[in-house]
Amino acid sequence: MSEQQMNGNGAASEEGLYEMDGEGGIVLRPEDIVEEYEFGPEDARPEDLEPERDGGPMAEEEVTEQDILPDDGDDMMMDEGVNGASAGADRDDSSVQFVTHTDAVYAVAVAPGGQDLVASAGGDDLAYLWRASDGGLVARLEGHDDSVVGVRFNHNGEFVATAGMDGKVNAWRSATGELVNTLEGPEEVEWIDWHPRGNIILAGGSDGTVWMWGVPTGLVMGVLSGAHVAAVTCGRFTPDGKNIVTASEDRSVVMWNPKTSAVVAKVDGKEDSRFHTNTIVALACHPDSNVVATGGVDHRAFLLQARSGKILGALDGHADSVEDVAFSDALGYLATASLDTKVSVWDPASLRVRFSCNHDAGVTKVLFQPGGHLLYTASVDCTVRVWDSRSGQCVRALAGHGEQVLSVAVSADGRTLVSGSDDHRALVFQ
């Protein structure tokens, strides 16, 4: 053959491109190498990628829906690809896009009771009410003079509250967007919460105060002050509604009696060297209201006894700020989310990590599926991910945002997931 030669096994090779050994194999020369890759022991070998069942490779015909779908009737399907794989940069998995905001979307909320209603709040000094099903606008909520950093529905969805850096909390009727109350108190509002069973709004301020108002009366029901000496960065009513827990830049956590505005217990990192050494930025309460979890800029999380402030233990293992913490109301687990890209799920009783899983960049938010085992996380890597909190398996990696994801909320039935981002958009995943 003039342009091809036959090797000893009858295979053709282009003349001059490579040489063959005596057994029909290709002999690589240094000049044939285009690029080198180094593989370590942690890298998968081809045989490692072959799933096995009963001691041998899994036959293709044995794969069923039960092998690839999460159990318990979960509504969100498993994402294609390996566990935790990055979502495609140009992919959009959302079913609805709300694009009316002109600045970052700092907060989102889903109305309770099966209502087809979402609220979003942003750096454009505005909040909106819109339908999750099609993104249709219900109401434009105007009335703030600075960024709106928080939005929350009350327990039955009748009212929605917005919190602004202008020091105002506005209460609106969810069905119409009618302004009910403009509530003023702190210099800047850091966060808001509703009482779990009553129409009482709780808000923390940059001036170290915490305020309570009744809705729709607008009456001030209490001002909690004197215990914090810096911005109150996070707080909430306990799930039973009997106490309030707040945390601050001053490294302290305070338990309050809402009826008397008195301090029930306090733990302060300035006085107790075992506790946080920097700003506390996240707080969560166990469903039984007896345990509080905190997360801080010092890379640490802690568990506290709610009514005494006793330190139950430190949760170490993160290498950057712990931005969010959350308890599961179904399984009792605790999740911590950090800017070190890691989400860890802990057994609070033993203070041990059950497992950790990773995004491709820092994790900003974490929350559990109400009454279920799914875990939702939002990240600087522009994705929202869904995990099985029992195993750490990534169920879905949801793409669609073009900038970091700042907020995430899920409906009570787990069917609707909403996220807000620096890209000025809110997305719905169903």
N, C-alpha and C positions, 0 to 999 in steps of 0.2 A: 504494500500500500504506500502510495507516495506521500499522503498527508497524515496517515495514521499508522500506528504499529499495533500488532496484536501481542498481548502479553502471554505468559505461559498458560493462563487460565482462559484465554480466548477473549479477554476484555480489551477494548480499544482505548488507547491513550494518545493525546495529541503529541506529536513528535517534538521533543525538545523542551516541553513544559515541565516535565518531571521524569525521574528515572524510577525503574521498577526493580524490586529485589528478586531473588530467585524463586520466591514462593508466591509471586504475583502481588505483593504488597507495594504501596507507594513509599518511596524514600524521600523524606522532606529535607530540603537543604536550607541553610540559614536565610538565603535570599528569598525563599518561598514564604517566610513568615511575615504577615501583614501587621498583626497586633497581638500582644500578649495579655492574658488575663491570669490573675493569681487566684487560686481556690484554696480556702482553708478548710479545716475539719468541720466548721459549722455549715458549710455549703452542702446543699442536697446533692446526692449522687442519683443517677438515673433510677437505680433500683429502689431508692428511698421514696420516689414519687409514685411507685406502683402500690396502690392500696392492697392490703391483704385481708383475706377472710378465711378463717379455719386453716391457717397455715399456708395458704397459697394465694396467688394473685386473684383479685376479685373479678369474676367474669362479667362481661359487659351486660349480659342479659339479667343479672341479678340486681341492677340498680333500679330503685323505685322512687316515687315521690317522697316516701318516708326517709329515704337515705339522704335527701338533699334539702328538705324543707324543715324549718323549726317545728317542734311538736306543740301540743296544747292549743292548736287552732290559731296560731299567731297569724295576723293579717299581713305582715310585711314579709315578702319573699326573700330568700337568700340571694345575695349578690353573686354574680358569676366571678370566678377567679379564686385565688388562694385566700386564706384567712387574713383579713386586714389589708388586702391589696389596695393600692391607691386607686381612687376613682379617676376616670378619664378627665383630663383638664378641660376638654371641649364638650363633655357630656352633660346633659341636663336631665336629671331623673325626676324633677318636680312635675306635679300635675297642674299646679296653678302658680303664676308669678304675679306678685303685687308690686308694681313699679312706680307708684305715685310719689313716694318719698324722694326728696332731693338731697338727702344727706344720709349718713349711717343710720341703720335701724338698730337701736340699742336694746329694745325690749319687744317681746311678742307674748301674747296670751291667747288661749283658746277658751271660749265660753263653755261653762258646764251645762249639763242637762241635755246634751245632744243638739244644742243650738248650732246652726250653720253660721257661726260668727267668730271672727278673729279680730283682735286689737293689736296694733303695732304703734311704736313710738320711736321718734328719732331726733337726730341732731338738727333737723330743719325746724325745730320748735313746734312740731305738729304731732298729733296722733290721729289714727284712722280706725274706723270700724268697717270691716268688709267681710264678704262671704268666702268661706273656705272652699266651697264647691266650684266657684267660677271667678273669684277675685273681684266680684262686683262691689262697688263702693256703697256702703250704707250711710256713713256720716264722716265728715271731716271735723275733727275736734280741735278747734282753735281756742286760744285763751292763755297760752304760755308765752313768755318773753325770752326764754332760753331753752336749751336742749331738754327734751323730754326723755328722762332716763329710766322711767319705770311705768309699767301698765299692768293692772291686775283686775280681774272680775271678782265680784263678791261671791258668796257661797252658792247662790242660786242663779247667778247671771243677770239679775235685774239691774245692777249698777256696774260700772267700770270706772276705775280710778286711774288718773295719770299723775306722775310726779315729775316736777321740773327743777332744773338748776336755778330757776328764778325764785325758789323758795315757796312755790305754790303746789298744792294738791288740788286737783279738780275732780269732782265726782259727776258722772254723766249717766243718763238713762241709756242702757245698752240698746234698746229697741229702736230708739229715735236719734240718739246723739244729743239729746237735750241736756244743757248744763244745769246741774242741780245745785252744786255748792262750789265755791272757790274758798279753799281753806289755806290760811297762811299762818306761819309760825317760825320754822327754822330759817336760817339764812339761805341755805341750799338744801334741797331734799336729796338724800343719798339713795333711799329705797322706800318702798311701801309694802304693806301687807293688810289683809282683811282678817277680822275675827272669823274662825272657822264656822260659826253658826249665827253670827249677828252682823248688823250693818255698822261696824266700827272699823275705821281706818287707822292704821298705825304707820308712822313715818319717822325715819331717822334723819338727823340733820348734821350738816358739816360743823355746826357750833357745839356739838356734844349733847344736844337735847333730843328727846324722843317725844312725839306728840300723838294724842288720840283724839279723834273727832267722831261724832255720831252723824249718820246720813239717814234721812235727808235733812235733819235739823241743823246740821252745821255746827253744833255746840262742841266746844272743847271739853273733852271728858277727862283729860289728864295731861300733865306735862311732866315727864320723867327727866330729872336733871340732877346734877351734882356728882354723879358716880363716874361719868366719863369726862375727860379733860381734852378730848380731841374728837374729830369727826366720828360719828357712829356709822361704820361702814356696812353693817349688815344686822339683821334682826328679824324677829317674827313672834307671833303668838305660838305657844306650845299647841300641839294638836288637840289637846283637851280644852283649850281656851282659857285655862285657869291662870297661866303665867305668861310673862313676856321675857324673851331672852335677846340680849343685844351684845354686839362686839364692836371694838373701836380700834382706831389707829394707835391709841395709847396702850395697846396690848392687853386690854382687860375685857372680860366677859361678865355681864351682870344679869342676874335673874331678878325680875320685878313682880310685885303684886299689882295687877292692873286696877284693882278696886281702890287701893290706897296710895298708889304710886310709890310705895316704899321698896327699898332694896331688900330682897330675900337672901341673896348670896352674891358673892363676887370673888373672882379669881383674877389676879393682876400679875402680868409678867414682869413688871417693875419691882414687885415685892417677892415673887416666887420664881427663883431661877430655873425651876423645872419647866416653866410654861413658855409661851411664845416670846421670842426676842425681837420681833418686828411686827409690823401691822397685821392685824387679823382681817382677812378679806372675805371669808366664807363661813357660814354657820348653817347647821341643820339639826332638827330634833328627831329623835327616834319616835316611831308611831305611838309608843306607850307614854310619851312625854317625860320619861325619867332620865334620859341620856341626851346630851348635847355633843355634837361634833363641831370642831372648828378647823379652819385651814388658814395658813398664813404665808406671808412673803418670805418667812424664814425657812421655807421648804418643808415645814412640819404640819402635822395634823394632831389633834388631841381629842380624847373622849373625857367628858365631865359628867358628874352626877348633877342633874338639873337643879334640884332643890337645895343642895348644899354647896355646890361649886367644887366638890372634891375632884381632884384629877384622878381619873381611872387609868389613864395610860397615854403614852405618846405613840403615834404612828409614823415611824421614820422610814425613809426609803426613797423619797423624791429628791431630785437634784435641782429643783427650781420652785418657784412660788406655787403653792397649792391654791388654785383659783376657785375651786368649787368643791363642795361635799354634798352627799345625798344619801339618805337611808331608803331601803326598800321596805314598803309596807306589807309586802307579801312574804319575803324571805328573811328580813331582818339584817341583810348585809349592809355594809357601808361602802360607798364608792368615793374615791378622791381623784380629782383631776388636776393636772399640773402642767405648767409651761415647759416641763422637761419632756413633753410629748407622751407621757405615760398616764394611763388610767389604771388605778389599782382597786380591786374589790377585796374587802377585809371581812373577817369574822370578828365582830365587836367583842364577843365573849373572850376569845383567846388573844385578841390583838394581833392576829397573824394574817398575812396576805394570802388570800385564796389563789389569786392569779393577777397578773398585770398584762395589759395590752396597749398597743401603741398607735398613735397617729403619726403623720409625717412631719408635724410641727406641734407647737404648744396646744394644749387642750384648755378651752375657756369655760365650758359648761358641761355639767353632767346631771342627769336625772333618770329615775326609774319609771318604767311603765306602771301606772296605777293598778295595783292588784295582780301584777304579772311579773315575769322574770326578765323582760327585756330591759336593756340599759341603753340610753341615748347620750351621745357626746357630740359637742361642737368644737371646732378647731380652727387654729390659724391657718391650717392647710386647705381651707375653703370647703371642707366637707363636713357632713353630719354622718356619724356612724351608729349603727345599731348592733348591739352585742347581746349574746346570751350570757346573762350574769351568773349562770350556774357553771359554765365551762370556759368562758372567755372567748368563745368563737365569734368572729365577725359575721353577722347575719347579712348586713348590707352596708355598703359605702356609698352614700348619697351625694352625688355631684350636682352642680348647678350654679353655685356662687362663684364670683370672680375675685372676692376678697375674703378676709378672715370672717368667720361666723361668730357673732357676738352673743346671740341669744337663741334659745330653743324652747319649745313648749309642745306638749302632747295632750290630746283629748283624753277624757276619762276612760273611754273604751279602747284607747290605743290605736284607733284607726286613722287619726289625723295628726301629723307631725308638722310643725311650723318652725321656720328658722328665720332669723334676721341677720343682716350682714353689713359690713363696711361698704359693700358695693351698692348701697341704697335700696336694696330689694329685700322683700320677704317672700319666701317660697313655701309651698305646701307639698308635702309628700304623703301619698296615700297608698 
